[in-house]
Amino acid sequence: MNVLQNFQDDFTELVRVTYNTYWDLPVCPKKKFSTVLQTFLIEILKGRELTFDLTKEDLEQELSLLWLSYYKQYTSATSKPDTSLKNYILRRSLWDIRDWIKHHLNIVTVHNVDPEPTDRIGFKIDLMFLLEGTEMNLLKNLSPYERYLIFLKFKEEKSILQMSYILQKDRRVVKNHFDLIINKIKENHSNGISS
């Protein structure tokens, strides 16, 4: 079951409401859960400087990873929650989006010396890539956190220090985590070649 495609309208609504509320654009929530999300966001954004350059692509990436983890938690739970999969995902999304935005508003921003070109094409993640990885399944055994580290390092081109600011972890811990992930990927790749 592809949870990202089955609930695409709700996914799009969460992204739209979050993005528009963050940048103080017209919102007009269409669903009850999006009204609740807007209320959460207005409360945490009140009087705050927008230090996080939120893009729809970043938001879609984060929400996709969250939804995949919710789906795994829901389907692998020994005792099923007293709600449908859709309600479970939406309820968890409201709290986690709020916390994600709140976390990024508290990050010390590290600016590169050279500004990024404005004509850069935005990153658009392929949802099937998140579900299935590459043909060699290099990322198959990585957790959402591990995939996020790979994303920050290779897509966002962040240094270990910058990643530590984003993740609110000591740089040595982030370096250790990143090295372990690279070793895990190499091990998976060499096992894939030999089999």
Sequence and secondary structure as in RCSB ss.txt:
>XXXX:A:sequence
MNVLQNFQDDFTELVRVTYNTYWDLPVCPKKKFSTVLQTFLIEILKGRELTFDLTKEDLEQELSLLWLSYYKQYT
SATSKPDTSLKNYILRRSLWDIRDWIKHHLNIVTVHNVDPEPTDRIGFKIDLMFLLEGTEMNLLKNLSPYERYLI
FLKFKEEKSILQMSYILQKDRRVVKNHFDLIINKIKENHSNGISS
>XXXX:A:secstr
  HHHHTHHHHHHHHHHHHHHHTT      SHHHHHHHHHHHHHHTT    S   HHHHHHHHHHHHHHHHHHHH
H SS  SS HHHHHHHHHHHHHHHHHHHHHTS     SS   TT       HHHHHH  TT TTTT  HHHHHHH
IIIIIS   HHHHHHHHTS HHHHHHHHHHHHHHHHHHHHHHHH 
